[in-house]
Amino acid sequence: MPDSSSPDVVPSAHALLKERDYLLFWGSRWCGTFAAQIQSVALGWQMYALARRTLDVQQAAFLVGMIGLAAFVPVFLLTLPAGEAADRYDRRKVALACLAGEMASALILTVAAWRGFATPALLLVVAALFGAARAFFSPASTAMGPMLVPRELLPRSIAWNSLAWQTASIAGPAAGGILVALSPAHAFVTAVILYAASALCVALIRKNTKPIAQPGSRWALMKEGLAYVWREKVVFGAISLDLFAVLLGGATALLPVFARDVLHVGAEGFGLLRAGPAAGATAVALWLAARPIRRKAGAFMFGGVALFGLATCVFALSKALWLSVAALAVLGGADMASVYIRQTLIQLVTPDPMRGRVAAVSSVFIGASNELGEFESGVAARFLGPIGAALFGGIGALCVTGLWAWMFPELRKADRLG
């Protein structure tokens, strides 16, 4: 086997830039994420504005929270058929159909805002439509990416994928806020344009993105996907580690409470706290895009999760804004590193005909960890207070790290990424 320092094993970023179809895929990912962030900001703003006409603050805030639930339920219900579709049909065509659905959701919101017939019920229905499209888009897109680059470029491409998501996730809410200040219709029509750009990039991809046909009924293929995730301990360990670490370590859900009642830094300080995890994640994504991890992957991954838990504990106990922001930046960077390694390992060990179904299971685990993590943080804060809840989450993430390292030795001992 060639040495890991060989150019054949560790190709430069320039080699990735020569992959035309991958660059189109990257552009589609960035535009789609940017559009989704703008749409999310505008949808929440409009829901709150409409609800406050007849409801008090708490009831209106509850309806804003229902948007996330409305979008997540279809993802949960459609996980298995979405994964099966990504492993049966041309993944590029599935992604295009989903982007058309997302564009339709933004177009409905544009017309409703422009013509003045938007209602909370309509916004929830559109959020569910968006969630259904995303349920099929995520596994198809995730499974399509590795088909567009040589295997030796896969770790670097995953780092660049993460960079696209991070930068769009940072810029999207800011752009959404500016556009909403003009009017929600301006924000929604911008999302329509960005979804169209994303779809155009996907349409221009030339490589064959149709998976090898698998025998068996749809139900048999769905069961096969679940059985594979359970049987392949590296895959199951990586997916479940993400679920429980984020579930317990969701301190970011408590940032408004810390900004107002713990650190007493107001809206300006809250903005800095919100930027902390994203800044750390972006910095690490840039580093990994230039210098991907090649050896001792399992050790680095578990180290990242442990650092995530430790940084959460520091944030919980901090009384200074600068230390809190620094802890959140470390938290975001550590999470980025561990997510990068988990995604790379899953992509490398999963056969291409199975990638859609595995990606679907992974996406619902990630979605559940985010949604349930916010719920867990809220419940813990109710009984332990915000500081106790964040500290509990950080210690819990550290415990999960040790437990998973013991339960999944294959994952802990994973070495090469590529």
KAFENKA-V375862 format. One record per pair of residues at least 12 apart in sequence whose C-alpha atoms are under 10 Angstrom apart, sorted by the first residue. I is the first residue (numbers start at 0). J is the second residue. D is the distance in whole Angstrom. If there is no record, write none. Layout:
{{I/J/D} {I/J/D}}
This chain:
{{3/293/7} {3/294/8} {3/415/9} {3/416/10} {3/417/9} {4/293/9} {7/151/8} {7/152/10} {8/150/10} {8/151/6} {8/152/9} {8/293/9} {8/417/8} {9/151/7} {9/152/8} {9/154/9} {9/155/9} {9/290/9} {9/291/8} {9/292/10} {9/293/8} {9/417/9} {10/151/7} {10/152/7} {10/155/9} {11/152/9} {11/155/9} {11/288/10} {11/289/8} {11/290/9} {11/291/10} {12/152/9} {12/155/7} {12/156/9} {12/159/10} {12/288/7} {12/289/7} {12/290/9} {12/291/10} {13/289/10} {14/148/10} {14/152/8} {15/148/8} {15/149/9} {15/152/7} {15/153/9} {15/155/8} {15/156/7} {15/159/10} {16/156/10} {17/148/10} {18/147/8} {18/148/7} {18/149/9} {18/152/10} {19/147/9} {19/148/10} {19/203/10} {19/204/8} {19/205/9} {19/206/10} {20/144/9} {20/146/10} {20/147/6} {20/148/8} {20/200/9} {20/201/9} {20/203/8} {20/204/5} {20/205/7} {20/206/7} {21/143/10} {21/144/7} {21/145/9} {21/146/9} {21/147/6} {21/148/7} {21/156/8} {21/160/10} {21/200/10} {21/201/10} {21/204/8} {21/206/10} {22/147/9} {22/156/10} {22/200/9} {22/204/9} {23/147/10} {23/197/9} {23/198/10} {23/199/9} {23/200/5} {23/201/7} {23/202/9} {23/203/7} {23/204/7} {23/205/10} {24/91/10} {24/140/9} {24/143/9} {24/144/7} {24/147/8} {24/160/9} {24/197/8} {24/198/10} {24/200/7} {24/201/6} {24/202/10} {24/203/9} {24/204/8} {25/144/9} {25/156/9} {25/159/8} {25/160/7} {25/161/10} {25/162/10} {25/163/7} {25/164/9} {25/197/9} {25/200/9} {25/201/9} {26/160/10} {26/163/8} {26/196/9} {26/197/7} {26/198/10} {26/199/10} {26/200/7} {26/201/9} {27/98/10} {27/140/10} {27/163/9} {27/193/9} {27/194/8} {27/195/9} {27/196/7} {27/197/4} {27/198/7} {27/199/8} {27/200/5} {27/201/6} {27/202/10} {28/140/9} {28/160/8} {28/161/10} {28/163/7} {28/164/7} {28/167/9} {28/194/10} {28/197/7} {28/198/10} {28/200/9} {28/201/9} {29/160/8} {29/161/10} {29/162/9} {29/163/5} {29/164/6} {29/165/9} {29/166/8} {29/167/6} {29/168/9} {29/171/10} {29/193/9} {29/196/10} {29/197/8} {30/163/9} {30/164/9} {30/167/8} {30/171/10} {30/190/9} {30/192/9} {30/193/5} {30/194/7} {30/195/9} {30/196/7} {30/197/5} {30/198/9} {30/200/9} {31/98/8} {31/101/9} {31/102/10} {31/163/10} {31/164/9} {31/167/9} {31/190/8} {31/191/10} {31/192/10} {31/193/6} {31/194/6} {31/195/9} {31/196/8} {31/197/6} {31/198/8} {32/163/8} {32/164/6} {32/165/9} {32/166/9} {32/167/6} {32/168/7} {32/170/10} {32/171/8} {32/190/10} {32/193/9} {32/194/9} {32/197/9} {33/163/9} {33/164/8} {33/165/10} {33/166/9} {33/167/5} {33/168/6} {33/169/9} {33/170/7} {33/171/5} {33/172/8} {33/174/9} {33/175/9} {33/189/10} {33/190/8} {33/193/7} {33/194/9} {33/197/10} {34/101/9} {34/102/9} {34/105/9} {34/167/9} {34/168/10} {34/171/7} {34/172/10} {34/174/10} {34/175/9} {34/186/9} {34/187/9} {34/188/10} {34/189/7} {34/190/4} {34/191/7} {34/192/8} {34/193/6} {34/194/6} {34/195/10} {34/196/10} {34/197/9} {35/101/9} {35/102/10} {35/105/9} {35/129/9} {35/167/9} {35/168/9} {35/171/8} {35/172/9} {35/175/10} {35/187/10} {35/190/7} {35/191/10} {35/193/9} {35/194/8} {36/167/8} {36/168/6} {36/169/9} {36/170/9} {36/171/5} {36/172/6} {36/173/9} {36/174/9} {36/175/7} {36/190/9} {37/167/10} {37/168/9} {37/170/9} {37/171/5} {37/172/6} {37/173/8} {37/174/7} {37/175/4} {37/176/8} {37/177/10} {37/178/8} {37/179/9} {37/183/10} {37/186/6} {37/187/7} {37/188/10} {37/189/8} {37/190/6} {37/193/10} {38/101/10} {38/104/9} {38/105/7} {38/108/9} {38/126/10} {38/171/9} {38/172/9} {38/175/7} {38/179/10} {38/183/9} {38/186/7} {38/187/6} {38/188/9} {38/189/9} {38/190/6} {38/191/9} {39/66/9} {39/67/9} {39/126/9} {39/171/9} {39/172/8} {39/175/8} {39/186/10} {39/187/9} {39/190/10} {40/171/8} {40/172/6} {40/173/9} {40/174/9} {40/175/6} {40/176/7} {40/178/10} {40/179/8} {40/183/9} {40/186/9} {40/187/10} {41/108/10} {41/172/9} {41/175/6} {41/176/7} {41/177/10} {41/178/8} {41/179/6} {41/180/10} {41/182/9} {41/183/6} {41/184/9} {41/185/9} {41/186/6} {41/187/7} {41/190/10} {42/63/9} {42/66/8} {42/105/10} {42/108/8} {42/119/10} {42/122/7} {42/123/9} {42/125/10} {42/126/8} {42/175/10} {42/179/10} {42/183/8} {42/186/9} {42/187/9} {43/60/9} {43/62/9} {43/63/6} {43/64/8} {43/65/10} {43/66/7} {43/67/9} {43/122/9} {44/63/8} {44/175/10} {44/176/9} {44/179/8} {44/180/10} {44/183/8} {45/63/9} {45/108/10} {45/112/9} {45/117/9} {45/118/9} {45/119/9} {45/122/9} {45/179/9} {45/182/9} {45/183/7} {45/184/10} {46/59/8} {46/60/9} {46/62/7} {46/63/6} {46/64/10} {46/65/10} {46/66/9} {46/117/9} {46/118/8} {46/119/6} {46/120/9} {46/121/10} {46/122/7} {46/123/9} {47/59/6} {47/60/7} {47/61/9} {47/62/7} {47/63/6} {47/64/10} {47/119/9} {48/63/10} {48/119/10} {49/62/10} {49/117/8} {49/118/7} {49/119/7} {50/62/7} {50/63/9} {50/118/9} {50/119/7} {59/119/10} {62/119/8} {62/120/10} {62/123/9} {63/119/9} {63/122/10} {63/123/9} {65/123/8} {65/126/9} {66/119/9} {66/122/8} {66/123/6} {66/124/9} {66/125/9} {66/126/6} {66/127/8} {66/130/10} {67/123/9} {67/126/8} {67/127/9} {67/130/9} {67/370/8} {68/123/9} {68/126/9} {68/127/9} {68/130/9} {68/370/8} {69/122/10} {69/123/6} {69/124/8} {69/125/9} {69/126/6} {69/127/5} {69/128/9} {69/129/9} {69/130/7} {69/131/10} {70/123/8} {70/124/9} {70/125/9} {70/126/5} {70/127/5} {70/128/8} {70/129/7} {70/130/4} {70/131/7} {70/132/10} {70/133/9} {70/134/9} {71/126/9} {71/127/8} {71/129/9} {71/130/6} {71/131/9} {71/133/9} {71/134/9} {71/363/9} {71/366/7} {71/367/8} {71/370/8} {72/127/8} {72/130/8} {72/131/9} {72/134/10} {72/363/10} {72/366/10} {72/367/10} {73/126/10} {73/127/6} {73/128/8} {73/129/9} {73/130/6} {73/131/5} {73/132/9} {73/133/9} {73/134/7} {73/135/10} {74/127/9} {74/129/10} {74/130/6} {74/131/6} {74/132/9} {74/133/7} {74/134/5} {74/135/8} {74/137/10} {74/359/9} {74/362/8} {74/363/7} {74/366/8} {74/367/10} {75/130/9} {75/131/9} {75/134/8} {75/359/9} {75/360/9} {75/362/9} {75/363/6} {75/364/9} {75/366/8} {75/367/8} {76/131/9} {76/134/9} {76/363/9} {77/130/10} {77/131/7} {77/132/10} {77/133/10} {77/134/6} {77/135/8} {77/359/9} {77/363/9} {78/131/10} {78/134/6} {78/135/8} {78/137/10} {78/138/9} {78/221/9} {78/356/8} {78/357/10} {78/358/9} {78/359/5} {78/360/7} {78/361/9} {78/362/8} {78/363/7} {79/134/10} {79/135/10} {79/217/9} {79/218/9} {79/220/9} {79/221/6} {79/222/9} {79/224/8} {79/225/9} {79/355/10} {79/356/7} {79/357/9} {79/359/7} {79/360/7} {79/363/10} {80/134/9} {80/135/8} {80/217/8} {80/218/8} {80/220/9} {80/221/7} {80/356/8} {80/359/9} {81/93/10} {81/131/9} {81/132/10} {81/133/9} {81/134/6} {81/135/5} {81/136/8} {81/137/9} {81/138/7} {81/139/8} {81/221/9} {81/355/8} {81/356/7} {81/358/10} {81/359/7} {81/360/10} {82/134/9} {82/135/7} {82/136/10} {82/137/9} {82/138/6} {82/139/7} {82/142/9} {82/220/9} {82/221/8} {82/224/8} {82/353/9} {82/354/8} {82/355/5} {82/356/4} {82/357/7} {82/358/7} {82/359/5} {82/360/8} {82/362/10} {83/135/9} {83/138/9} {83/139/10} {83/217/7} {83/218/9} {83/219/10} {83/220/6} {83/221/6} {83/222/10} {83/223/10} {83/224/8} {83/352/10} {83/353/9} {83/354/10} {83/355/7} {83/356/6} {83/357/9} {83/359/9} {84/135/8} {84/138/9} {84/139/8} {84/217/9} {84/220/10} {84/221/10} {84/355/8} {84/356/8} {85/135/8} {85/136/9} {85/137/9} {85/138/6} {85/139/5} {85/140/8} {85/141/9} {85/142/7} {85/143/9} {85/209/9} {85/210/8} {85/352/9} {85/353/9} {85/354/8} {85/355/5} {85/356/7} {85/357/10} {85/358/9} {85/359/9} {86/138/9} {86/139/8} {86/142/8} {86/143/10} {86/209/8} {86/210/6} {86/211/8} {86/212/8} {86/213/8} {86/220/9} {86/221/10} {86/224/10} {86/351/8} {86/352/6} {86/353/6} {86/354/7} {86/355/5} {86/356/7} {86/357/10} {87/209/8} {87/210/6} {87/211/8} {87/212/6} {87/213/7} {87/214/10} {87/217/9} {87/220/9} {87/352/8} {87/353/10} {87/355/9} {87/356/10} {88/139/9} {88/208/9} {88/209/6} {88/210/7} {88/211/9} {88/212/8} {89/139/9} {89/143/9} {89/207/8} {89/208/6} {89/209/4} {89/210/7} {89/211/10} {90/135/10} {90/136/9} {90/138/9} {90/139/5} {90/140/7} {90/141/9} {90/142/8} {90/143/6} {90/144/10} {90/146/10} {90/207/9} {90/208/6} {90/209/6} {90/210/8} {90/355/9} {91/136/10} {91/139/7} {91/140/8} {91/142/10} {91/143/7} {91/144/10} {91/198/10} {91/201/7} {91/202/7} {91/203/10} {91/204/8} {91/205/10} {91/206/9} {91/207/9} {91/208/6} {91/209/8} {92/139/9} {92/201/9} {92/202/8} {92/208/9} {92/209/9} {93/132/10} {93/135/7} {93/136/7} {93/138/10} {93/139/6} {93/140/9} {93/209/10} {94/132/9} {94/133/9} {94/135/8} {94/136/5} {94/137/8} {94/138/9} {94/139/6} {94/140/6} {94/141/10} {94/143/9} {94/197/10} {94/198/8} {94/201/8} {94/202/9} {95/136/8} {95/139/10} {95/140/10} {95/195/10} {95/197/9} {95/198/6} {95/199/9} {95/200/10} {95/201/7} {95/202/7} {96/132/8} {96/135/9} {96/136/8} {96/198/9} {97/129/9} {97/131/8} {97/132/5} {97/133/7} {97/134/9} {97/135/7} {97/136/5} {97/137/9} {97/139/9} {97/140/10} {97/198/9} {98/129/9} {98/132/7} {98/133/8} {98/135/10} {98/136/7} {98/191/10} {98/194/6} {98/195/8} {98/196/10} {98/197/8} {98/198/6} {98/199/10} {98/201/9} {99/132/8} {99/191/10} {99/194/8} {99/195/8} {99/197/10} {99/198/8} {100/128/7} {100/129/7} {100/130/10} {100/131/8} {100/132/6} {100/133/9} {100/136/10} {100/194/10} {101/125/9} {101/126/10} {101/128/8} {101/129/5} {101/130/9} {101/131/9} {101/132/6} {101/133/8} {101/136/10} {101/190/9} {101/191/8} {101/194/7} {101/195/10} {102/129/9} {102/132/10} {102/187/10} {102/188/9} {102/190/8} {102/191/5} {102/192/8} {102/193/9} {102/194/6} {102/195/7} {102/197/10} {102/198/9} {103/125/9} {103/128/9} {103/129/9} {103/132/10} {103/191/8} {103/194/9} {104/122/10} {104/124/9} {104/125/6} {104/126/8} {104/127/9} {104/128/7} {104/129/6} {104/130/10} {104/132/9} {104/187/9} {104/190/10} {104/191/9} {105/125/8} {105/126/10} {105/129/9} {105/184/10} {105/186/9} {105/187/6} {105/188/7} {105/189/9} {105/190/6} {105/191/6} {105/192/9} {105/194/9} {106/184/9} {106/187/7} {106/188/7} {106/189/10} {106/190/8} {106/191/6} {106/192/10} {107/121/9} {107/122/9} {107/125/8} {107/187/9} {107/188/10} {107/191/10} {108/121/9} {108/122/8} {108/125/8} {108/126/10} {108/183/9} {108/184/7} {108/186/10} {108/187/6} {108/188/8} {108/191/10} {109/183/8} {109/184/5} {109/185/8} {109/186/8} {109/187/5} {109/188/6} {109/189/9} {109/190/9} {109/191/8} {110/184/7} {110/187/9} {110/188/9} {111/183/10} {111/184/8} {111/187/10} {112/182/8} {112/183/6} {112/184/5} {112/185/9} {112/186/10} {112/187/9} {113/182/9} {113/183/8} {113/184/6} {113/185/9} {113/187/10} {113/188/10} {114/184/9} {115/184/10} {133/362/10} {134/359/8} {134/362/8} {134/363/9} {135/355/9} {135/359/8} {136/359/9} {137/355/9} {137/358/7} {137/359/7} {137/361/10} {137/362/7} {137/363/10} {138/354/8} {138/355/5} {138/356/7} {138/357/8} {138/358/5} {138/359/5} {138/360/9} {138/361/9} {138/362/7} {139/208/10} {139/354/9} {139/355/6} {139/356/9} {139/358/8} {139/359/8} {140/201/10} {140/355/9} {140/358/9} {141/157/10} {141/160/10} {141/342/10} {141/346/9} {141/354/8} {141/355/7} {141/357/10} {141/358/6} {141/359/9} {141/362/10} {142/208/9} {142/210/9} {142/346/8} {142/349/10} {142/351/7} {142/352/9} {142/353/9} {142/354/5} {142/355/5} {142/356/9} {142/357/9} {142/358/7} {142/359/9} {143/207/10} {143/208/6} {143/209/9} {143/210/9} {143/351/9} {143/354/9} {143/355/8} {144/156/8} {144/157/8} {144/160/9} {144/208/9} {144/346/10} {145/157/9} {145/208/10} {145/343/10} {145/346/8} {145/347/9} {145/351/8} {145/354/9} {146/206/8} {146/207/8} {146/208/7} {146/209/9} {146/210/9} {146/351/8} {147/204/9} {147/205/9} {147/206/7} {147/207/9} {147/208/8} {148/206/10} {150/346/10} {150/347/8} {150/417/7} {151/416/9} {151/417/6} {152/291/10} {152/417/8} {153/291/10} {153/343/7} {153/346/8} {153/347/8} {153/416/9} {153/417/7} {154/287/9} {154/288/9} {154/290/10} {154/291/7} {154/292/8} {154/293/8} {154/339/8} {154/340/8} {154/342/9} {154/343/6} {154/344/9} {154/346/9} {154/347/9} {154/416/7} {154/417/7} {155/287/7} {155/288/6} {155/289/8} {155/290/8} {155/291/6} {155/292/9} {155/293/10} {155/339/10} {155/343/9} {155/416/10} {155/417/10} {156/287/10} {156/288/8} {156/291/9} {156/343/9} {157/284/10} {157/287/9} {157/288/8} {157/291/9} {157/338/10} {157/339/7} {157/340/9} {157/342/8} {157/343/7} {157/346/9} {158/283/9} {158/284/6} {158/285/8} {158/286/9} {158/287/6} {158/288/5} {158/289/9} {158/290/9} {158/291/7} {158/292/10} {158/335/9} {158/336/9} {158/338/10} {158/339/6} {158/340/9} {158/342/10} {158/343/9} {159/284/7} {159/285/8} {159/287/8} {159/288/5} {159/289/9} {159/339/10} {160/284/9} {160/288/9} {160/339/9} {161/280/9} {161/281/8} {161/283/10} {161/284/6} {161/285/9} {161/287/10} {161/288/9} {161/335/8} {161/338/9} {161/339/8} {161/342/10} {162/280/9} {162/281/6} {162/282/9} {162/283/9} {162/284/5} {162/285/7} {162/286/10} {162/287/9} {162/288/8} {162/335/10} {163/281/9} {163/284/9} {164/281/9} {164/284/10} {165/277/7} {165/278/9} {165/280/7} {165/281/6} {165/282/10} {165/284/8} {165/335/9} {166/277/8} {166/278/9} {166/280/10} {166/281/7} {166/284/10} {168/277/8} {169/273/10} {169/274/8} {169/277/7} {169/278/9} {169/281/9} {174/186/8} {174/189/10} {175/187/9} {175/189/9} {175/190/9} {209/352/9} {210/351/7} {210/352/6} {210/353/9} {210/354/9} {210/355/9} {211/351/8} {211/352/6} {211/353/10} {212/352/8} {213/352/7} {213/353/9} {220/353/9} {220/356/9} {221/356/7} {221/357/10} {222/356/10} {223/353/9} {223/356/9} {224/352/10} {224/353/7} {224/354/9} {224/355/9} {224/356/5} {224/357/6} {224/358/10} {224/359/9} {224/360/9} {225/356/8} {225/357/8} {225/360/8} {227/349/9} {227/353/8} {227/356/9} {227/357/8} {228/345/10} {228/349/9} {228/353/10} {228/356/9} {228/357/7} {228/360/8} {228/361/9} {231/345/10} {231/348/9} {231/349/9} {231/409/10} {232/406/10} {232/407/7} {232/408/9} {232/409/7} {232/410/7} {233/297/10} {233/341/9} {233/344/8} {233/345/7} {233/348/8} {233/349/10} {233/407/7} {233/408/9} {233/409/6} {233/410/5} {233/411/9} {233/412/10} {233/413/8} {234/341/8} {234/342/9} {234/344/8} {234/345/6} {234/346/9} {234/347/10} {234/348/8} {234/349/8} {234/357/8} {234/361/9} {234/409/10} {234/410/8} {235/345/9} {235/357/10} {235/360/10} {235/361/9} {235/407/9} {235/410/9} {236/341/9} {236/345/10} {236/403/7} {236/404/9} {236/406/8} {236/407/6} {236/408/9} {236/409/9} {236/410/7} {236/411/9} {237/297/10} {237/300/9} {237/301/10} {237/337/9} {237/338/9} {237/340/9} {237/341/6} {237/342/8} {237/344/8} {237/345/7} {237/361/9} {237/403/9} {237/407/9} {237/410/7} {237/411/10} {238/338/10} {238/341/8} {238/342/9} {238/345/8} {238/357/9} {238/358/10} {238/360/8} {238/361/6} {238/362/9} {238/363/10} {238/364/7} {238/365/8} {239/361/9} {239/364/7} {239/365/9} {239/368/9} {239/403/9} {240/301/9} {240/304/9} {240/337/10} {240/338/10} {240/341/9} {240/364/10} {240/396/9} {240/399/7} {240/400/8} {240/402/10} {240/403/7} {240/404/10} {240/407/10} {241/304/9} {241/334/9} {241/337/9} {241/338/8} {241/341/8} {241/361/9} {241/364/8} {241/365/7} {241/368/8} {241/369/10} {241/399/10} {242/361/9} {242/363/9} {242/364/6} {242/365/6} {242/366/9} {242/367/7} {242/368/5} {242/369/8} {242/371/9} {242/372/9} {243/364/9} {243/365/10} {243/367/10} {243/368/7} {243/371/10} {243/372/9} {243/395/9} {243/396/8} {243/399/7} {243/400/9} {243/403/10} {244/304/7} {244/305/9} {244/307/9} {244/308/8} {244/334/10} {244/368/8} {244/372/9} {244/392/9} {244/393/9} {244/395/8} {244/396/5} {244/397/8} {244/398/9} {244/399/6} {244/400/8} {245/304/9} {245/307/9} {245/308/9} {245/334/9} {245/365/8} {245/367/10} {245/368/6} {245/369/7} {245/370/10} {245/371/9} {245/372/6} {245/373/9} {245/392/9} {245/393/10} {245/395/10} {245/396/8} {246/365/9} {246/367/8} {246/368/5} {246/369/7} {246/370/8} {246/371/6} {246/372/4} {246/373/8} {246/374/9} {246/375/7} {246/376/8} {246/392/8} {246/395/9} {246/396/9} {247/308/9} {247/368/9} {247/369/10} {247/371/9} {247/372/6} {247/373/9} {247/375/7} {247/376/8} {247/379/10} {247/388/9} {247/389/9} {247/390/10} {247/391/8} {247/392/4} {247/393/7} {247/394/9} {247/395/6} {247/396/6} {247/397/10} {247/398/10} {247/399/9} {248/304/10} {248/307/8} {248/308/7} {248/309/10} {248/310/10} {248/311/7} {248/312/9} {248/330/10} {248/368/10} {248/372/7} {248/373/9} {248/375/9} {248/376/8} {248/388/9} {248/389/7} {248/390/9} {248/391/8} {248/392/4} {248/393/5} {248/394/8} {248/395/7} {248/396/6} {248/397/9} {249/308/10} {249/311/9} {249/368/9} {249/369/8} {249/370/10} {249/371/9} {249/372/5} {249/373/6} {249/374/9} {249/375/8} {249/376/6} {249/377/10} {249/388/9} {249/389/8} {249/392/7} {249/393/8} {249/396/10} {250/308/10} {250/311/7} {250/312/9} {250/314/8} {250/315/8} {250/327/9} {250/330/10} {250/372/9} {250/373/8} {250/375/10} {250/376/7} {250/377/10} {250/385/9} {250/386/9} {250/388/8} {250/389/5} {250/390/9} {250/391/10} {250/392/7} {250/393/8} {251/272/9} {251/273/8} {251/275/10} {251/276/8} {251/311/9} {251/327/8} {251/330/10} {251/331/10} {251/372/10} {251/373/8} {251/376/9} {251/389/9} {252/273/10} {252/369/9} {252/370/10} {252/372/8} {252/373/5} {252/374/9} {252/375/10} {252/376/7} {252/377/8} {252/389/10} {253/373/8} {253/376/7} {253/377/8} {253/380/8} {253/385/7} {253/386/9} {253/388/9} {253/389/8} {254/268/10} {254/269/7} {254/270/10} {254/272/7} {254/273/7} {254/385/9} {255/268/10} {255/269/6} {255/270/10} {255/272/9} {255/273/9} {256/269/9} {256/380/10} {256/384/10} {256/385/7} {256/386/10} {257/269/8} {257/272/9} {257/314/10} {257/315/9} {257/318/10} {257/320/10} {257/323/10} {257/385/7} {257/386/8} {257/389/10} {258/270/9} {258/271/9} {258/272/8} {258/273/10} {258/320/9} {260/385/9} {261/315/10} {261/316/10} {261/317/9} {261/318/8} {261/319/10} {261/385/8} {261/386/8} {262/317/8} {262/318/6} {262/319/7} {262/320/7} {262/323/9} {263/318/9} {263/319/10} {263/320/9} {264/319/10} {264/320/8} {268/320/7} {268/321/10} {268/324/9} {269/320/10} {269/324/10} {271/320/9} {271/321/9} {271/323/10} {271/324/7} {271/327/10} {272/320/8} {272/321/9} {272/323/7} {272/324/5} {272/325/9} {272/326/10} {272/327/7} {272/328/9} {273/324/9} {273/327/9} {273/328/10} {274/324/8} {274/327/9} {274/328/8} {274/331/10} {275/323/9} {275/324/5} {275/325/7} {275/326/8} {275/327/5} {275/328/5} {275/329/8} {275/330/9} {275/331/7} {275/332/10} {276/324/8} {276/325/9} {276/326/8} {276/327/5} {276/328/5} {276/329/7} {276/330/6} {276/331/4} {276/332/7} {276/333/9} {276/334/9} {276/335/9} {277/327/9} {277/328/7} {277/329/10} {277/330/9} {277/331/6} {277/332/8} {277/335/9} {278/324/10} {278/325/10} {278/327/9} {278/328/6} {278/329/9} {278/331/7} {278/332/8} {279/324/10} {279/325/9} {279/326/9} {279/327/8} {279/328/4} {279/329/6} {279/330/7} {279/331/5} {279/332/4} {279/333/8} {279/334/9} {279/335/8} {280/327/10} {280/328/7} {280/329/8} {280/330/8} {280/331/5} {280/332/4} {280/333/7} {280/334/7} {280/335/5} {280/336/8} {281/328/9} {281/331/8} {281/332/7} {281/335/8} {282/328/9} {282/331/9} {282/332/7} {282/335/9} {283/328/10} {283/329/10} {283/331/9} {283/332/5} {283/333/8} {283/334/9} {283/335/7} {283/336/7} {283/339/10} {284/332/8} {284/335/7} {284/336/8} {284/339/8} {286/336/10} {287/335/9} {287/336/8} {287/339/8} {291/336/10} {291/339/9} {291/340/9} {291/416/9} {292/336/9} {292/339/9} {292/340/8} {292/343/10} {292/414/10} {292/415/8} {292/416/7} {292/417/9} {293/340/10} {293/414/8} {293/415/5} {293/416/5} {293/417/7} {294/413/8} {294/414/5} {294/415/5} {294/416/6} {294/417/9} {295/411/9} {295/412/7} {295/413/7} {295/414/4} {295/415/6} {295/416/8} {296/337/9} {296/340/7} {296/341/9} {296/343/9} {296/344/8} {296/410/9} {296/411/8} {296/412/8} {296/413/6} {296/414/5} {296/415/6} {296/416/7} {297/337/9} {297/340/8} {297/341/9} {297/344/9} {297/404/9} {297/408/9} {297/409/8} {297/410/6} {297/411/4} {297/412/6} {297/413/5} {297/414/6} {297/415/9} {297/416/10} {298/337/10} {298/404/9} {298/410/9} {298/411/6} {298/412/7} {298/413/8} {298/414/8} {299/333/10} {299/336/8} {299/337/7} {299/340/8} {299/411/9} {299/413/10} {299/414/10} {300/333/9} {300/334/9} {300/335/10} {300/336/7} {300/337/5} {300/338/8} {300/339/9} {300/340/6} {300/341/7} {300/400/10} {300/410/9} {300/411/8} {300/413/10} {301/333/10} {301/336/10} {301/337/7} {301/340/10} {301/341/10} {301/397/10} {301/399/10} {301/400/6} {301/401/8} {301/403/9} {301/404/7} {301/410/9} {301/411/7} {302/333/8} {302/336/9} {302/337/8} {302/397/10} {302/400/8} {303/329/10} {303/330/9} {303/331/10} {303/332/8} {303/333/5} {303/334/6} {303/335/8} {303/336/6} {303/337/5} {303/338/9} {303/340/9} {303/400/9} {304/330/9} {304/333/7} {304/334/7} {304/335/10} {304/336/9} {304/337/6} {304/338/9} {304/396/7} {304/397/7} {304/399/9} {304/400/6} {304/401/10} {305/330/10} {305/333/8} {305/334/10} {305/337/10} {305/393/9} {305/394/9} {305/396/7} {305/397/5} {305/398/9} {305/399/9} {305/400/6} {305/401/8} {306/329/8} {306/330/7} {306/331/10} {306/332/9} {306/333/6} {306/334/8} {306/337/10} {306/393/9} {306/396/9} {306/397/8} {306/400/10} {307/326/9} {307/327/9} {307/328/10} {307/329/7} {307/330/5} {307/331/8} {307/332/8} {307/333/5} {307/334/6} {307/335/10} {307/336/10} {307/337/9} {307/393/8} {307/396/8} {307/397/8} {307/400/10} {308/330/8} {308/333/9} {308/334/10} {308/389/10} {308/390/9} {308/391/10} {308/392/7} {308/393/4} {308/394/6} {308/395/7} {308/396/5} {308/397/5} {308/398/9} {308/399/9} {308/400/9} {309/326/9} {309/329/9} {309/330/8} {309/390/9} {309/392/10} {309/393/6} {309/394/7} {309/396/8} {309/397/7} {310/323/9} {310/325/9} {310/326/5} {310/327/7} {310/328/9} {310/329/6} {310/330/5} {310/331/9} {310/333/9} {310/390/10} {310/393/7} {311/323/9} {311/326/7} {311/327/7} {311/329/9} {311/330/7} {311/331/10} {311/389/7} {311/390/7} {311/391/9} {311/392/7} {311/393/5} {311/394/8} {311/396/9} {311/397/10} {312/326/9} {312/330/10} {312/386/9} {312/387/10} {312/388/10} {312/389/7} {312/390/5} {312/391/8} {312/392/8} {312/393/5} {312/394/7} {312/395/10} {312/396/10} {312/397/10} {313/325/9} {313/326/6} {313/327/9} {313/330/10} {313/389/9} {313/390/8} {313/393/9} {314/326/5} {314/327/7} {314/330/9} {314/386/9} {314/389/8} {314/390/8} {314/393/9} {315/385/8} {315/386/5} {315/387/7} {315/388/8} {315/389/5} {315/390/5} {315/391/9} {315/392/9} {315/393/8} {316/386/7} {316/387/9} {316/389/9} {316/390/7} {317/386/9} {340/416/8} {341/410/9} {342/358/9} {342/361/9} {343/416/7} {343/417/8} {344/410/9} {344/413/8} {344/414/10} {344/415/9} {344/416/7} {344/417/9} {345/357/8} {345/358/9} {345/361/9} {346/358/9} {346/416/10} {347/415/10} {347/416/8} {347/417/7} {348/416/10} {348/417/10} {372/392/9} {375/388/9} {375/392/9} {376/388/6} {376/389/7} {376/391/9} {376/392/8} {379/391/8} {379/392/9}}
